[in-house]
Amino acid sequence: MSKATTLVAPPPLLVDDTNLSRAWARLLLKVLDGSGIEVAPFILSLSGFADNGATDEDGAVRQGIDRLLKHKGRRGVDDVAFTIFPQRLWEMSRGDRGRLFTLYRATFPRWQAMDRKANGRGLYFERMVMYGRGPCDGNQLEWILSQFNSRVGVRRSMFQTTTFDPERDHVASAQLGFPCLQQVSFEPTEAGLVTNAFYATQQIFDKAYGNYLGLAQLGAFMAHEMGMPLARLNVMVGIAKLERIAKCDADFAPLIASAQALVGPQAPLAACHAAAAESVGATT
């Protein structure tokens, strides 16, 4: 009688960094050098934010991903980030969150109509501030901030917002692009605000960089309104997937070269990218 084989799930990949571009590049290079197209689970932990909540980025990697996304007909990093936090509207609001929420509610139908196929089920920030039910007319962020600022010793478990709604999202469709982000929580600590986000799945090429930027901007907004610095962003991803682009796509070469230069020689390249990256590096 043979012994049963015990299968052990792989350990999570943890990337702890102070630069958003380098963190994303480390994830990308890990997948490109591996045998498959997935990392499960993946944990990103980002710190080192500026006083205003801004995160460090590398210009070469950021420009490289934006160029490749445009070349492949995908939305750019800022457009993806906007689905989580409308940074442009916050800047227009000049520190007035009531104006931010009013502007967003007034303009949301236009954002949705601009890409009905992608946005027809909603946007993440819309779910956070226009959930459709609950206190503050469904504005979960306003509820969190009003409770935090109203008294000392507030129950910390209330500082969470959900984007997944079983009533709307438990459907049997084979493909459903929204929502992959399930929940965001905000934890005040002595060091500042820690923002935690939870994804069921995440697209590494199409969405991940913009997701991280949008979450960092959301965290900076909440930290500002809570009167503290943004200390850390943690993103937990059940399955991070490199889809809608082939691992050995020749168009990857310039971005791979920038990512390799930023991450350093400890990140090996898959054989199909090594020669292309060397060729790009020789011409720069």
NUTIRO-446567 format. One record per residue (C-alpha): x, y, z; chain; residue number from 1; residue in three letters. Coordinates in steps of 0.25 Angstrom, whole numbers, padded with zeros to 4 digits. Example, Ala and Ser with C-alpha at 12.3 -4.5 7.8 and 13.67 -1.06 7.14 Angstrom:
2
+-------+-------+-------+--------+-----+---------+
!     X !     Y !     Z ! cadena ! num ! residuo !
+-------+-------+-------+--------+-----+---------+
!  0049 ! -0018 !  0031 !      A !   1 !     ALA !
!  0055 ! -0004 !  0029 !      A !   2 !     SER !
+-------+-------+-------+--------+-----+---------+
//
This chain:
284
+-------+-------+-------+--------+-----+---------+
!     X !     Y !     Z ! cadena ! num ! residuo !
+-------+-------+-------+--------+-----+---------+
!  0000 !  0000 !  0000 !      A !   1 !     MET !
!  0007 !  0013 ! -0005 !      A !   2 !     SER !
!  0007 !  0025 !  0004 !      A !   3 !     LYS !
! -0001 !  0037 ! -0001 !      A !   4 !     ALA !
!  0007 !  0048 ! -0007 !      A !   5 !     THR !
!  0006 !  0061 !  0001 !      A !   6 !     THR !
!  0005 !  0073 ! -0008 !      A !   7 !     LEU !
!  0011 !  0086 ! -0002 !      A !   8 !     VAL !
!  0006 !  0100 ! -0008 !      A !   9 !     ALA !
!  0018 !  0109 ! -0012 !      A !  10 !     PRO !
!  0022 !  0120 ! -0002 !      A !  11 !     PRO !
!  0017 !  0134 ! -0005 !      A !  12 !     PRO !
!  0026 !  0143 ! -0013 !      A !  13 !     LEU !
!  0028 !  0155 ! -0004 !      A !  14 !     LEU !
!  0034 !  0168 ! -0010 !      A !  15 !     VAL !
!  0037 !  0179 !  0000 !      A !  16 !     ASP !
!  0042 !  0192 ! -0006 !      A !  17 !     ASP !
!  0043 !  0207 ! -0005 !      A !  18 !     THR !
!  0041 !  0209 ! -0020 !      A !  19 !     ASN !
!  0029 !  0206 ! -0027 !      A !  20 !     LEU !
!  0036 !  0204 ! -0041 !      A !  21 !     SER !
!  0046 !  0195 ! -0035 !      A !  22 !     ARG !
!  0036 !  0187 ! -0027 !      A !  23 !     ALA !
!  0028 !  0184 ! -0040 !      A !  24 !     TRP !
!  0040 !  0181 ! -0048 !      A !  25 !     ALA !
!  0044 !  0171 ! -0038 !      A !  26 !     ARG !
!  0031 !  0164 ! -0039 !      A !  27 !     LEU !
!  0032 !  0165 ! -0055 !      A !  28 !     LEU !
!  0046 !  0159 ! -0055 !      A !  29 !     LEU !
!  0042 !  0148 ! -0046 !      A !  30 !     LYS !
!  0031 !  0143 ! -0055 !      A !  31 !     VAL !
!  0039 !  0145 ! -0068 !      A !  32 !     LEU !
!  0050 !  0136 ! -0062 !      A !  33 !     ASP !
!  0040 !  0125 ! -0057 !      A !  34 !     GLY !
!  0034 !  0114 ! -0064 !      A !  35 !     SER !
!  0020 !  0119 ! -0063 !      A !  36 !     GLY !
!  0012 !  0132 ! -0064 !      A !  37 !     ILE !
!  0007 !  0133 ! -0050 !      A !  38 !     GLU !
!  0011 !  0136 ! -0036 !      A !  39 !     VAL !
!  0002 !  0131 ! -0025 !      A !  40 !     ALA !
!  0001 !  0137 ! -0015 !      A !  41 !     PRO !
!  0008 !  0150 ! -0017 !      A !  42 !     PHE !
!  0010 !  0161 ! -0006 !      A !  43 !     ILE !
!  0015 !  0175 ! -0009 !      A !  44 !     LEU !
!  0019 !  0184 !  0003 !      A !  45 !     SER !
!  0023 !  0198 ! -0001 !      A !  46 !     LEU !
!  0029 !  0209 !  0008 !      A !  47 !     SER !
!  0038 !  0221 !  0008 !      A !  48 !     GLY !
!  0027 !  0231 !  0004 !      A !  49 !     PHE !
!  0029 !  0246 !  0003 !      A !  50 !     ALA !
!  0023 !  0255 !  0013 !      A !  51 !     ASP !
!  0012 !  0258 !  0003 !      A !  52 !     ASN !
!  0010 !  0243 !  0001 !      A !  53 !     GLY !
!  0016 !  0242 ! -0012 !      A !  54 !     ALA !
!  0024 !  0229 ! -0015 !      A !  55 !     THR !
!  0037 !  0228 ! -0022 !      A !  56 !     ASP !
!  0037 !  0224 ! -0037 !      A !  57 !     GLU !
!  0048 !  0221 ! -0047 !      A !  58 !     ASP !
!  0046 !  0229 ! -0060 !      A !  59 !     GLY !
!  0051 !  0219 ! -0070 !      A !  60 !     ALA !
!  0042 !  0208 ! -0064 !      A !  61 !     VAL !
!  0030 !  0216 ! -0063 !      A !  62 !     ARG !
!  0032 !  0222 ! -0077 !      A !  63 !     GLN !
!  0035 !  0208 ! -0082 !      A !  64 !     GLY !
!  0022 !  0202 ! -0077 !      A !  65 !     ILE !
!  0014 !  0213 ! -0082 !      A !  66 !     ASP !
!  0020 !  0212 ! -0096 !      A !  67 !     ARG !
!  0017 !  0197 ! -0097 !      A !  68 !     LEU !
!  0003 !  0198 ! -0091 !      A !  69 !     LEU !
!  0000 !  0209 ! -0102 !      A !  70 !     LYS !
!  0007 !  0200 ! -0113 !      A !  71 !     HIS !
! -0002 !  0188 ! -0109 !      A !  72 !     LYS !
! -0015 !  0197 ! -0108 !      A !  73 !     GLY !
! -0016 !  0196 ! -0093 !      A !  74 !     ARG !
! -0019 !  0207 ! -0083 !      A !  75 !     ARG !
! -0008 !  0215 ! -0078 !      A !  76 !     GLY !
! -0003 !  0215 ! -0063 !      A !  77 !     VAL !
! -0010 !  0228 ! -0059 !      A !  78 !     ASP !
! -0023 !  0223 ! -0065 !      A !  79 !     ASP !
! -0023 !  0210 ! -0058 !      A !  80 !     VAL !
! -0019 !  0218 ! -0045 !      A !  81 !     ALA !
! -0031 !  0227 ! -0047 !      A !  82 !     PHE !
! -0040 !  0215 ! -0045 !      A !  83 !     THR !
! -0036 !  0214 ! -0031 !      A !  84 !     ILE !
! -0033 !  0228 ! -0027 !      A !  85 !     PHE !
! -0036 !  0241 ! -0036 !      A !  86 !     PRO !
! -0023 !  0248 ! -0033 !      A !  87 !     GLN !
! -0026 !  0259 ! -0043 !      A !  88 !     ARG !
! -0040 !  0262 ! -0037 !      A !  89 !     LEU !
! -0033 !  0263 ! -0023 !      A !  90 !     TRP !
! -0023 !  0273 ! -0028 !      A !  91 !     GLU !
! -0034 !  0281 ! -0034 !      A !  92 !     MET !
! -0041 !  0280 ! -0020 !      A !  93 !     SER !
! -0029 !  0287 ! -0013 !      A !  94 !     ARG !
! -0031 !  0279 !  0000 !      A !  95 !     GLY !
! -0046 !  0279 !  0001 !      A !  96 !     ASP !
! -0051 !  0265 !  0001 !      A !  97 !     ARG !
! -0065 !  0269 !  0000 !      A !  98 !     GLY !
! -0062 !  0276 ! -0013 !      A !  99 !     ARG !
! -0055 !  0263 ! -0017 !      A ! 100 !     LEU !
! -0067 !  0254 ! -0015 !      A ! 101 !     PHE !
! -0076 !  0264 ! -0021 !      A ! 102 !     THR !
! -0068 !  0265 ! -0034 !      A ! 103 !     LEU !
! -0066 !  0250 ! -0035 !      A ! 104 !     TYR !
! -0081 !  0248 ! -0034 !      A ! 105 !     ARG !
! -0084 !  0259 ! -0044 !      A ! 106 !     ALA !
! -0074 !  0253 ! -0054 !      A ! 107 !     THR !
! -0075 !  0238 ! -0052 !      A ! 108 !     PHE !
! -0085 !  0236 ! -0063 !      A ! 109 !     PRO !
! -0075 !  0242 ! -0073 !      A ! 110 !     ARG !
! -0063 !  0234 ! -0068 !      A ! 111 !     TRP !
! -0072 !  0221 ! -0069 !      A ! 112 !     GLN !
! -0077 !  0225 ! -0083 !      A ! 113 !     ALA !
! -0063 !  0227 ! -0088 !      A ! 114 !     MET !
! -0061 !  0212 ! -0088 !      A ! 115 !     ASP !
! -0074 !  0205 ! -0086 !      A ! 116 !     ARG !
! -0068 !  0191 ! -0088 !      A ! 117 !     LYS !
! -0057 !  0193 ! -0077 !      A ! 118 !     ALA !
! -0065 !  0202 ! -0068 !      A ! 119 !     ASN !
! -0079 !  0197 ! -0070 !      A ! 120 !     GLY !
! -0080 !  0190 ! -0056 !      A ! 121 !     ARG !
! -0074 !  0201 ! -0049 !      A ! 122 !     GLY !
! -0060 !  0207 ! -0044 !      A ! 123 !     LEU !
! -0053 !  0204 ! -0031 !      A ! 124 !     TYR !
! -0054 !  0218 ! -0026 !      A ! 125 !     PHE !
! -0069 !  0219 ! -0030 !      A ! 126 !     GLU !
! -0071 !  0206 ! -0021 !      A ! 127 !     ARG !
! -0064 !  0213 ! -0009 !      A ! 128 !     MET !
! -0072 !  0226 ! -0010 !      A ! 129 !     VAL !
! -0085 !  0222 ! -0017 !      A ! 130 !     MET !
! -0087 !  0208 ! -0012 !      A ! 131 !     TYR !
! -0102 !  0209 ! -0013 !      A ! 132 !     GLY !
! -0106 !  0206 !  0001 !      A ! 133 !     ARG !
! -0100 !  0208 !  0015 !      A ! 134 !     GLY !
! -0097 !  0221 !  0024 !      A ! 135 !     PRO !
! -0093 !  0234 !  0018 !      A ! 136 !     CYS !
! -0101 !  0230 !  0005 !      A ! 137 !     ASP !
! -0092 !  0219 !  0002 !      A ! 138 !     GLY !
! -0079 !  0227 !  0003 !      A ! 139 !     ASN !
! -0070 !  0218 !  0011 !      A ! 140 !     GLN !
! -0058 !  0227 !  0011 !      A ! 141 !     LEU !
! -0066 !  0238 !  0017 !      A ! 142 !     GLU !
! -0072 !  0229 !  0028 !      A ! 143 !     TRP !
! -0058 !  0224 !  0032 !      A ! 144 !     ILE !
! -0052 !  0238 !  0032 !      A ! 145 !     LEU !
! -0064 !  0244 !  0040 !      A ! 146 !     SER !
! -0063 !  0233 !  0050 !      A ! 147 !     GLN !
! -0048 !  0234 !  0052 !      A ! 148 !     PHE !
! -0049 !  0249 !  0053 !      A ! 149 !     ASN !
! -0061 !  0250 !  0062 !      A ! 150 !     SER !
! -0055 !  0243 !  0075 !      A ! 151 !     ARG !
! -0043 !  0236 !  0081 !      A ! 152 !     VAL !
! -0042 !  0221 !  0082 !      A ! 153 !     GLY !
! -0050 !  0217 !  0070 !      A ! 154 !     VAL !
! -0051 !  0203 !  0067 !      A ! 155 !     ARG !
! -0041 !  0200 !  0057 !      A ! 156 !     ARG !
! -0048 !  0189 !  0050 !      A ! 157 !     SER !
! -0058 !  0199 !  0044 !      A ! 158 !     MET !
! -0047 !  0206 !  0035 !      A ! 159 !     PHE !
! -0049 !  0197 !  0023 !      A ! 160 !     GLN !
! -0056 !  0199 !  0010 !      A ! 161 !     THR !
! -0061 !  0188 !  0001 !      A ! 162 !     THR !
! -0062 !  0188 ! -0014 !      A ! 163 !     THR !
! -0067 !  0174 ! -0016 !      A ! 164 !     PHE !
! -0083 !  0173 ! -0015 !      A ! 165 !     ASP !
! -0088 !  0159 ! -0015 !      A ! 166 !     PRO !
! -0102 !  0164 ! -0019 !      A ! 167 !     GLU !
! -0096 !  0170 ! -0032 !      A ! 168 !     ARG !
! -0083 !  0162 ! -0034 !      A ! 169 !     ASP !
! -0087 !  0147 ! -0031 !      A ! 170 !     HIS !
! -0090 !  0144 ! -0046 !      A ! 171 !     VAL !
! -0087 !  0132 ! -0054 !      A ! 172 !     ALA !
! -0080 !  0139 ! -0066 !      A ! 173 !     SER !
! -0067 !  0132 ! -0071 !      A ! 174 !     ALA !
! -0059 !  0145 ! -0071 !      A ! 175 !     GLN !
! -0062 !  0157 ! -0062 !      A ! 176 !     LEU !
! -0052 !  0168 ! -0062 !      A ! 177 !     GLY !
! -0057 !  0175 ! -0050 !      A ! 178 !     PHE !
! -0056 !  0175 ! -0038 !      A ! 179 !     PRO !
! -0043 !  0168 ! -0035 !      A ! 180 !     CYS !
! -0040 !  0177 ! -0024 !      A ! 181 !     LEU !
! -0048 !  0172 ! -0012 !      A ! 182 !     GLN !
! -0045 !  0181 !  0000 !      A ! 183 !     GLN !
! -0036 !  0192 !  0005 !      A ! 184 !     VAL !
! -0034 !  0195 !  0020 !      A ! 185 !     SER !
! -0027 !  0206 !  0027 !      A ! 186 !     PHE !
! -0019 !  0204 !  0040 !      A ! 187 !     GLU !
! -0014 !  0216 !  0048 !      A ! 188 !     PRO !
! -0001 !  0213 !  0055 !      A ! 189 !     THR !
!  0010 !  0220 !  0062 !      A ! 190 !     GLU !
!  0018 !  0221 !  0049 !      A ! 191 !     ALA !
!  0006 !  0226 !  0041 !      A ! 192 !     GLY !
! -0005 !  0220 !  0033 !      A ! 193 !     LEU !
! -0003 !  0206 !  0027 !      A ! 194 !     VAL !
! -0012 !  0203 !  0015 !      A ! 195 !     THR !
! -0016 !  0189 !  0012 !      A ! 196 !     ASN !
! -0022 !  0184 ! -0001 !      A ! 197 !     ALA !
! -0027 !  0170 ! -0005 !      A ! 198 !     PHE !
! -0028 !  0165 ! -0019 !      A ! 199 !     TYR !
! -0034 !  0151 ! -0023 !      A ! 200 !     ALA !
! -0026 !  0152 ! -0036 !      A ! 201 !     THR !
! -0017 !  0163 ! -0043 !      A ! 202 !     GLN !
! -0012 !  0165 ! -0057 !      A ! 203 !     GLN !
!  0003 !  0168 ! -0056 !      A ! 204 !     ILE !
!  0004 !  0175 ! -0070 !      A ! 205 !     PHE !
! -0009 !  0182 ! -0072 !      A ! 206 !     ASP !
! -0012 !  0187 ! -0058 !      A ! 207 !     LYS !
! -0002 !  0184 ! -0046 !      A ! 208 !     ALA !
!  0006 !  0196 ! -0048 !      A ! 209 !     TYR !
! -0006 !  0205 ! -0048 !      A ! 210 !     GLY !
! -0013 !  0198 ! -0037 !      A ! 211 !     ASN !
! -0001 !  0200 ! -0028 !      A ! 212 !     TYR !
!  0000 !  0215 ! -0032 !      A ! 213 !     LEU !
! -0015 !  0217 ! -0030 !      A ! 214 !     GLY !
! -0015 !  0210 ! -0016 !      A ! 215 !     LEU !
! -0003 !  0219 ! -0012 !      A ! 216 !     ALA !
! -0011 !  0231 ! -0016 !      A ! 217 !     GLN !
! -0023 !  0226 ! -0008 !      A ! 218 !     LEU !
! -0014 !  0223 !  0004 !      A ! 219 !     GLY !
! -0008 !  0237 !  0003 !      A ! 220 !     ALA !
! -0022 !  0244 !  0002 !      A ! 221 !     PHE !
! -0027 !  0236 !  0014 !      A ! 222 !     MET !
! -0014 !  0239 !  0022 !      A ! 223 !     ALA !
! -0016 !  0254 !  0019 !      A ! 224 !     HIS !
! -0030 !  0254 !  0024 !      A ! 225 !     GLU !
! -0026 !  0246 !  0037 !      A ! 226 !     MET !
! -0015 !  0256 !  0040 !      A ! 227 !     GLY !
! -0003 !  0246 !  0039 !      A ! 228 !     MET !
!  0007 !  0241 !  0029 !      A ! 229 !     PRO !
!  0005 !  0229 !  0020 !      A ! 230 !     LEU !
!  0015 !  0219 !  0025 !      A ! 231 !     ALA !
!  0013 !  0207 !  0017 !      A ! 232 !     ARG !
!  0004 !  0200 !  0006 !      A ! 233 !     LEU !
!  0002 !  0185 !  0006 !      A ! 234 !     ASN !
! -0004 !  0178 ! -0005 !      A ! 235 !     VAL !
! -0008 !  0164 ! -0004 !      A ! 236 !     MET !
! -0011 !  0157 ! -0018 !      A ! 237 !     VAL !
! -0017 !  0142 ! -0018 !      A ! 238 !     GLY !
! -0012 !  0140 ! -0033 !      A ! 239 !     ILE !
! -0003 !  0150 ! -0040 !      A ! 240 !     ALA !
! -0003 !  0147 ! -0055 !      A ! 241 !     LYS !
!  0004 !  0151 ! -0067 !      A ! 242 !     LEU !
! -0006 !  0150 ! -0078 !      A ! 243 !     GLU !
! -0010 !  0157 ! -0091 !      A ! 244 !     ARG !
!  0005 !  0158 ! -0095 !      A ! 245 !     ILE !
!  0014 !  0147 ! -0098 !      A ! 246 !     ALA !
!  0026 !  0145 ! -0088 !      A ! 247 !     LYS !
!  0036 !  0145 ! -0100 !      A ! 248 !     CYS !
!  0029 !  0156 ! -0108 !      A ! 249 !     ASP !
!  0040 !  0164 ! -0115 !      A ! 250 !     ALA !
!  0034 !  0177 ! -0111 !      A ! 251 !     ASP !
!  0037 !  0175 ! -0096 !      A ! 252 !     PHE !
!  0052 !  0177 ! -0099 !      A ! 253 !     ALA !
!  0053 !  0192 ! -0095 !      A ! 254 !     PRO !
!  0045 !  0190 ! -0083 !      A ! 255 !     LEU !
!  0053 !  0178 ! -0079 !      A ! 256 !     ILE !
!  0066 !  0186 ! -0080 !      A ! 257 !     ALA !
!  0061 !  0197 ! -0071 !      A ! 258 !     SER !
!  0055 !  0187 ! -0061 !      A ! 259 !     ALA !
!  0068 !  0179 ! -0061 !      A ! 260 !     GLN !
!  0076 !  0192 ! -0059 !      A ! 261 !     ALA !
!  0068 !  0197 ! -0048 !      A ! 262 !     LEU !
!  0067 !  0183 ! -0040 !      A ! 263 !     VAL !
!  0081 !  0180 ! -0042 !      A ! 264 !     GLY !
!  0089 !  0167 ! -0047 !      A ! 265 !     PRO !
!  0083 !  0158 ! -0036 !      A ! 266 !     GLN !
!  0070 !  0157 ! -0045 !      A ! 267 !     ALA !
!  0073 !  0147 ! -0056 !      A ! 268 !     PRO !
!  0066 !  0148 ! -0070 !      A ! 269 !     LEU !
!  0059 !  0136 ! -0077 !      A ! 270 !     ALA !
!  0067 !  0132 ! -0089 !      A ! 271 !     ALA !
!  0058 !  0138 ! -0099 !      A ! 272 !     CYS !
!  0060 !  0152 ! -0093 !      A ! 273 !     HIS !
!  0075 !  0152 ! -0090 !      A ! 274 !     ALA !
!  0080 !  0154 ! -0104 !      A ! 275 !     ALA !
!  0069 !  0165 ! -0107 !      A ! 276 !     ALA !
!  0073 !  0172 ! -0094 !      A ! 277 !     ALA !
!  0088 !  0172 ! -0097 !      A ! 278 !     GLU !
!  0085 !  0178 ! -0111 !      A ! 279 !     SER !
!  0076 !  0189 ! -0105 !      A ! 280 !     VAL !
!  0087 !  0192 ! -0094 !      A ! 281 !     GLY !
!  0098 !  0193 ! -0105 !      A ! 282 !     ALA !
!  0090 !  0203 ! -0113 !      A ! 283 !     THR !
!  0087 !  0212 ! -0100 !      A ! 284 !     THR !
+-------+-------+-------+--------+-----+---------+
//
